[in-house]
Amino acid sequence: MVPLRDNNPTVITPYVTYGLIAVNILVFLYELSLPPAQLEGFFHIAAIVPRELSASFSGISVNHPVPEWMTLFTSQFLHGGFLHLAGNMLFLWIFGNNIEDKLGHVKYLLFYLACGALAGLTQWFFSSGSPVPSLGASGAIAGVLGAYILRFPKAEIVTLFGYFVTTVPAYFFLGLWFVQQAFYGVASLNAPANIGMESGGVAYWAHAGGFVFGAILGPLLGLFSDRSSSEPF
């Protein structure tokens, strides 16, 4: 199931959404320029390594050039491959502009980064001893989806369902997506060899956590106020 578009017009130009997409692409191009050994080292510095984050929280130095807590933010701009990047940027492009329109540029950027950091902490909570780097924009984007399902529950999402193109309401599409992430997150607690971050796979808890925090933070930041339609900041 892949969303193709929604039918909600954007009042303000979503500069932040476009900027986030651009930064993610530029960072990925930088990743492509690195030899494998340097890329692995870069990931261990800029991505969330739960075991090292746990050590830093306990006051143990991990000998990195930047504080380990900063990886909660830097990891949001890293991706493990082209499909990983393309999928995340597709969701950000489709759903981010409408949330930026409702929150305004500055609050939307703060919202996005906060959701990403909280999503990373959620994944860390369930895998605090893992040595596998966690990276990607999906936790932050999940926060955007959590806000979207509250603000635009009946928006029509044109989606590819198997071999068929169909239209479904946002609450169905995003609700099903959240249930999937939560289900696989719970399953990963008992099957670390097959799914979840222990295998270097999908960080399902980050997705579920980002979605929940997005649904909480969005209304707190004025998701329903409509101030941004006339006051972009």
C-alpha positions as CSV (number, residue, x, y, z in Angstrom):
1,M,0.0,0.0,0.0
2,V,1.7,3.2,-1.2
3,P,0.0,6.6,-1.0
4,L,0.1,8.6,-4.2
5,R,-1.5,11.9,-3.1
6,D,-4.1,13.5,-0.9
7,N,-6.6,16.1,-2.0
8,N,-6.0,18.8,0.7
9,P,-4.8,22.1,-0.8
10,T,-1.9,23.9,0.9
11,V,-2.4,27.6,1.6
12,I,1.3,28.5,2.4
13,T,4.3,27.3,0.4
14,P,5.8,24.4,2.4
15,Y,9.3,25.7,2.5
16,V,10.3,23.6,5.5
17,T,9.0,20.4,4.0
18,Y,10.9,21.1,0.7
19,G,14.0,22.0,2.8
20,L,13.8,18.8,4.8
21,I,13.5,16.7,1.6
22,A,16.5,18.6,0.1
23,V,18.7,18.1,3.2
24,N,17.9,14.4,3.3
25,I,18.8,14.0,-0.3
26,L,22.1,15.9,0.1
27,V,23.1,13.9,3.1
28,F,22.3,10.7,1.2
29,L,24.5,11.8,-1.7
30,Y,27.3,12.4,0.8
31,E,26.8,8.9,2.1
32,L,27.2,7.6,-1.4
33,S,30.5,9.3,-1.7
34,L,32.0,7.4,1.2
35,P,33.8,4.1,1.0
36,P,32.1,1.3,2.9
37,A,34.4,1.5,6.0
38,Q,34.0,5.3,6.3
39,L,30.3,5.0,5.8
40,E,30.1,2.5,8.6
41,G,32.1,4.8,10.9
42,F,29.9,7.8,9.9
43,F,26.7,5.8,10.8
44,H,28.2,4.9,14.2
45,I,28.9,8.6,14.9
46,A,25.7,10.2,13.5
47,A,23.1,7.4,13.9
48,I,21.5,6.3,17.2
49,V,23.4,3.3,18.6
50,P,21.2,2.3,21.5
51,R,24.0,0.7,23.6
52,E,26.1,3.8,23.3
53,L,23.2,6.1,24.0
54,S,22.5,4.1,27.2
55,A,26.2,4.5,28.2
56,S,26.0,8.2,27.7
57,F,22.9,8.5,29.8
58,S,24.8,6.7,32.5
59,G,27.7,9.2,32.3
60,I,30.0,6.8,30.4
61,S,32.0,8.5,27.6
62,V,31.7,6.8,24.2
63,N,34.5,8.9,22.7
64,H,32.5,10.5,19.9
65,P,33.3,13.9,18.5
66,V,29.7,15.1,19.3
67,P,27.5,14.3,22.3
68,E,25.6,11.1,21.9
69,W,22.2,12.8,22.6
70,M,22.7,14.8,19.4
71,T,22.2,11.6,17.4
72,L,18.6,11.8,18.2
73,F,18.5,14.6,15.7
74,T,21.4,13.8,13.3
75,S,20.0,10.3,12.7
76,Q,16.9,11.7,11.2
77,F,18.8,12.8,8.1
78,L,20.5,9.4,7.4
79,H,19.2,6.6,5.2
80,G,20.4,3.1,4.6
81,G,19.6,2.9,0.9
82,F,17.7,4.5,-2.0
83,L,14.4,2.8,-1.3
84,H,14.6,3.8,2.3
85,L,15.1,7.4,1.3
86,A,12.5,7.4,-1.5
87,G,9.8,5.9,0.7
88,N,10.4,8.4,3.5
89,M,10.5,11.4,1.2
90,L,7.3,10.3,-0.6
91,F,5.4,10.2,2.7
92,L,6.9,13.5,3.8
93,W,6.0,15.2,0.5
94,I,2.5,13.9,0.5
95,F,1.6,14.6,4.2
96,G,4.1,17.2,5.4
97,N,2.8,20.2,3.5
98,N,-0.6,20.2,5.0
99,I,0.7,19.9,8.6
100,E,3.2,22.7,7.9
101,D,0.3,24.8,6.6
102,K,-1.6,24.3,9.9
103,L,1.3,24.8,12.3
104,G,3.3,27.4,10.4
105,H,6.9,27.1,9.3
106,V,8.8,27.5,12.6
107,K,6.5,25.4,14.8
108,Y,6.3,22.7,12.1
109,L,10.1,22.4,12.1
110,L,10.2,22.1,15.9
111,F,7.4,19.6,15.8
112,Y,9.2,17.5,13.1
113,L,12.5,17.4,15.0
114,A,10.8,16.7,18.4
115,C,8.8,13.8,16.9
116,G,11.9,12.4,15.4
117,A,13.9,12.6,18.7
118,L,11.0,11.1,20.7
119,A,10.6,8.4,18.2
120,G,14.3,7.6,18.5
121,L,13.9,7.5,22.3
122,T,11.0,5.1,22.0
123,Q,13.0,2.7,19.9
124,W,15.9,3.0,22.4
125,F,13.6,2.2,25.3
126,F,12.8,-1.2,23.8
127,S,16.3,-2.0,22.6
128,S,18.6,-0.1,24.9
129,G,21.4,-2.7,24.6
130,S,21.5,-3.0,20.9
131,P,24.7,-2.3,19.0
132,V,22.9,-1.8,15.7
133,P,22.7,1.8,14.5
134,S,19.2,3.2,14.1
135,L,18.7,5.9,11.4
136,G,16.2,7.4,9.1
137,A,13.5,10.1,8.9
138,S,10.6,7.7,9.4
139,G,10.2,8.4,13.1
140,A,9.8,12.1,12.5
141,I,7.5,11.5,9.5
142,A,5.4,9.1,11.6
143,G,4.8,12.2,13.9
144,V,3.5,14.0,10.8
145,L,1.2,11.1,10.1
146,G,-0.1,11.1,13.7
147,A,-1.0,14.8,13.4
148,Y,-2.5,14.3,9.9
149,I,-4.9,11.6,11.0
150,L,-6.3,13.9,13.6
151,R,-6.5,17.1,11.4
152,F,-7.5,15.5,8.1
153,P,-9.2,12.1,9.0
154,K,-11.5,12.1,6.0
155,A,-9.0,13.3,3.4
156,E,-9.0,11.0,0.4
157,I,-5.7,9.2,-0.2
158,V,-5.1,7.8,-3.6
159,T,-3.2,4.6,-2.9
160,L,-1.7,1.6,-4.8
161,F,-3.2,-1.5,-3.2
162,G,-1.5,-4.5,-4.7
163,Y,-2.1,-4.1,-8.5
164,F,-5.1,-1.7,-8.1
165,V,-5.3,2.1,-7.6
166,T,-8.0,3.0,-5.2
167,T,-9.1,5.9,-2.9
168,V,-9.4,5.4,0.9
169,P,-9.9,7.9,3.8
170,A,-6.8,9.0,5.7
171,Y,-8.1,7.5,9.0
172,F,-8.2,4.1,7.3
173,F,-4.9,4.3,5.5
174,L,-2.9,5.8,8.5
175,G,-4.8,3.9,11.1
176,L,-3.9,0.6,9.4
177,W,-0.3,1.8,9.0
178,F,-0.1,2.5,12.8
179,V,-1.6,-0.9,13.7
180,Q,1.0,-2.6,11.5
181,Q,3.9,-0.8,13.2
182,A,2.6,-1.5,16.7
183,F,2.0,-5.2,15.9
184,Y,5.4,-5.7,14.4
185,G,6.9,-3.7,17.3
186,V,5.3,-6.1,19.8
187,A,6.3,-9.1,17.7
188,S,9.9,-7.9,17.6
189,L,10.2,-8.2,21.4
190,N,9.9,-12.0,21.0
191,A,11.5,-12.5,17.6
192,P,14.6,-10.2,17.5
193,A,16.3,-12.4,14.9
194,N,13.7,-11.7,12.2
195,I,12.2,-8.3,12.7
196,G,13.0,-5.1,14.5
197,M,16.2,-3.2,15.0
198,E,18.2,-6.1,16.4
199,S,18.5,-7.5,12.8
200,G,19.2,-4.1,11.3
201,G,15.7,-4.0,9.9
202,V,12.8,-1.7,10.5
203,A,12.6,0.3,13.8
204,Y,8.9,-0.4,14.3
205,W,8.8,1.1,17.8
206,A,10.2,4.4,16.4
207,H,7.4,4.5,13.9
208,A,4.7,3.8,16.5
209,G,6.2,6.2,19.0
210,G,6.6,9.0,16.5
211,F,3.0,8.5,15.4
212,V,1.7,8.8,19.0
213,F,3.8,11.8,19.9
214,G,2.8,13.5,16.7
215,A,-0.8,13.1,17.7
216,I,-0.1,14.6,21.1
217,L,2.2,17.4,20.1
218,G,0.3,18.5,17.0
219,P,-2.8,19.8,18.9
220,L,-0.5,21.3,21.6
221,L,1.2,23.4,18.9
222,G,-2.0,24.7,17.4
223,L,-2.9,22.0,14.8
224,F,-6.6,23.0,15.0
225,S,-6.2,26.8,15.4
226,D,-5.9,27.6,11.7
227,R,-3.7,30.6,12.6
228,S,-1.1,29.5,10.1
229,S,-3.4,30.0,7.1
230,S,-3.0,33.8,7.6
231,E,0.1,33.9,9.8
232,P,2.7,31.5,8.4
233,F,5.1,31.7,11.3
